[in-house]
């Protein structure tokens, strides 16, 4: 509670220092900084399916393959990407929004394999409550962040939350993680249903903790058929990650499995996933511009 009160006070000071007399207005439309960065938002229908671990290790795999990667932790209330990377981060994006930190570089952490980690990315929504000149400065910093990287990997919460949906529909790819468990499959379909609209991004389903390739293919085909029949939405296949004890061991040790056991079956599958995304993800550019414009319109 003390931390929340302090952040709220900093936000009020931030607004007063901007010398804005009127209420916040929507972020003005300006041309985004040119970028070929590709954005992959990783989501799931329920917790406990290994989503954050996949986001972390996918970022590492892409970095090891030569891409510049930034990992945004936007998992609402359950942010733990820094822990999975073996990092201890206190400052996050919310501190930049409130003015406790002046620049994104002050909260960015350097993670394994040279990836950049930004904790607290769910605080992006709060930018809509900032004065217009503060909005523009934060947008400029985030656009520069986008231009400096080849991939943005976003670890989101479950896909039915309004804020998470904002991340998903503005990304180049929504990577939906499920497991063979019936409850996970049901919640994965609910996520697809929540995304079925004219602004639906490319959705790729990934089966984690699969016991066999046959099982994984059957699960993805079921999701594809159900989504096509009932919500008229196409779902692509991102393949599967096999059940592998090295993954849980790596989580306990706070070392990503791509670092702790680079030759294990799960690591090999994640490398293959990275190659697939590198070949298929088409950059639209301007991810942060689209996202903040969406949040600003809701706040207006």
N, C-alpha and C positions, 0 to 999 in steps of 0.2 A: 504494500500500500504506500509506503514511504517513497519507493522508487517511482510509482505511478504518479503520485502527487508532484514529485520533483520534475518529472517529464512534462506534466501538464503545465506547471509554472514556466518551464523553459519555453514551451510552445507559445504561451501568452506573451512572454517577453519578446520572442522572435517576431510575433505579429505586431507588437507595438513598435519595435525598432524599424519596421518597414514603412512607418508613417503612412499607412493606408487608411483613409477615412471610410470608405465604403466596404460593403461585405465582399467576401471572396468571389471572384468572377471566374468563369471557365477559362482554362488555360488557352491562351491565344494560339491560333494555328500558325505555325511557322514551318518552313521546310526543315525536316530532320537532317542531321549530319549524315552524309552518305556512308552506308555501311553494307557490307556483304555478310554480316554476322547472322548466323542461323540460331533460332531459338527453339529449344526443346523443353516443354513443360511436362514434368513427370508427376503423374497423379495416380490415384487408386480409388476404389469404391469404399474401402474400409482400411483401418489401420492394421499393422502387424503383418503386412505382406512383403516387407523388405524394400519398400519404395525408396526410402532415403539412402539405403545402402547401394541400391542400383544407381541412383542419381550421382552419388559420390564416385563410385567406381567407373561409371560411364564417363564422367568428366576426366578422370585420370587416364582412361583408355584413349580418349580423344587427344589429350595432351601428349601422351607417349607416342602417338602417331604423328605428331608434329603440329597440331592445332593449338592456337591460343584460346584457353578456356576460362570462363568465369562461371562459378557456381553460386547461384542465389538461393539462400535458405528462406523460403516463404511458407514454411510449414506452420500453420496457425497454432500458437500456443504450445507447440511440441518441437520447436526448433532444436535440432541436435546434430546438424551437419558438422559443426566445428568439433564436437566430441568424436564423431566417426572418423574425422581426419586426424585425430590426435592433437587438436588445437584447443586453446583456452581463450575464447574471445569474449570480451565484456562489451565493447562498443559495437553498435549495429546501426543499420540504416535509420532506425527511429531516432537515434541521437543526432543524425545529420538533419533530419526533418525538423526536430525541435530546436536546433541551433547549438546543442551541446558540443557537437563536432562541426567543423566548417566544411569538410570535403569528404567525398566518398573514399579517397585514398587513406583517410585516417581510420576508417573502420574495415578496410579491406585486409584480409589475411592471406599470407602465402601458404598454400597447402601442398600436399604431396604431388610430386611430378611437376611442380611449377604452376599448378592451377591457382586461380585467385578465388577466394571465398568471401562472400558478403553476407553476414548474418542479418537476420531481422528484415528480410525483404518484404514481408507482409506489411511493413510500415509505409510502403509506397502509397497506399490508399489515403494516408493522412495528408499527403501533399495537396490534395484537393482542398483542404481546409486552410492552407497557407495563403498569405497575400500573393497577388499576381507576380510581383517581381521576385519573390522567393521561389515561387513555382518555376519561373523561367530559369533561374540559376540552377535549381536542382535538376530540371529537365536537361539543361545543357550538360551538366556533369554526367548524367546517366546516358545521354546520347554519345558522349565521348567515350564512356565505358564500353558501350556497344561497338563503337567504331574501332576500338583497340583490341577486340577479340574476334575470333572466328566462330565461337560457339558460346551461347548462354544456356546453361543447364539450370532449370528452375525446379527445386524440390518444393512442390506445393502440398497442400492438405488434400482432403478428399474432394472429388470433383463436383459435388453437389452444392458446395458453399458458394455464395455469390462472389466473394473476393477471388476464390480459386478459379471460378468460371471466367473471370476477367483475364487472369493469366493464361488460361487455356485457349480461349477463342482468339487471343491476339498473338499467340505463338505460331511458329511455322509448323510445328508438330506437337500434338498432345500424345504423350506416351503413357498408355493406360496399363498399369501393372495389376495382375491378378494372380491368384494361386489356384490349384485344382479344387480347393474347398468349395462346396456348394454356396456357402454364404458369401464368399469372395466373388464368385461368378455372378450371383444375383446383384451384388452391390456394383460390380463392374458394369452390368447392363444398365443399372439405374443412372450411373455416371454418363454413359453413352446417350441415354434418353434425355438427360438434362442438357446435353450439348447439341441435340438435334435441332438445328435451326439454319437459317440462311447464312449465318456467320460461322458455321461449324468448321473448325480447322481440320487438317489431316489427322485422323485418329489411327494410331497403331497400337495393337494389343500385344502385350508381352506376358508370357506365362512364367512366373517365378516358381522355384522349388518343384519343377516338374520331375516326375519319376521316369519318363521316357519321351522320346520324340513323338511316338504315336499318341500318347496322352495329350501332349501339348497341342498337336495339330487338331485333335478332336475338340479340344476346348476352344481354340480360336475359330474353328469352323462353326461351332455352335453359336458363339458370339456374333459372328458375321451373318449367319442366317437369321438369327433372331432380330438383329438390328436392322437388317435389310427389309425384313418382312413387316415389322411392327412400327418402326420409327423412320423408315426410308433413309437410313444412314449407312454409308459404306465405312467399314472398319478394315484397315490393313493389318498385316501380320508383321510383328517385330521379332518373331521367333520365341525362344525360351531360354531360361537359365536353369540348368539342372540342379536338383537337390545335392548340396555339397557341404559336408561338415566344416570345411575350411572357412566358409562364410561366417558361421556363428562364432568360430574361434577367433576370427579377425575382429569381429564386432566387440567381443569381450576384451581383446587386447588393444582396442582403439587404434588399429592399423587397418586401412582398407585392404581387402583381399587381393586387389591388383598389385599391392606392394608386398603383403605378407606371403602370398602364395601365387605368384604370377603364372605358374604353369598348371594350376589346378583346373578342373573342368569348368567351374563357374567363371574363372578369370578368362579362359579361352572363349566362352560364350559371350562375355561382356565385350571382349575385343571384336568379336564378330558383329555384335550389335552396333558398336561404334563405327565399323566399316560400312554397315548397311545405312546408318543415318548419314554418314559423310557423303554417301553416293546419292541418297534420295532426298535429303532436306533441301528445299529450294528457298533461299533467303528472300523475304519480302522487304527487309530493312525497316527501320523506324518502329521497332517494337515498343520502346518506352513512350514514344510520341503517341502511338495508338492507345496504349494502356492508360496513360494519364489523361488523355482526352476523354476516354470512357468514364473514368472516375470523376473527373471534373464536371461532366454533364450530369452525373447522378447527384452531385453535391449542389448544383445550381438551383 
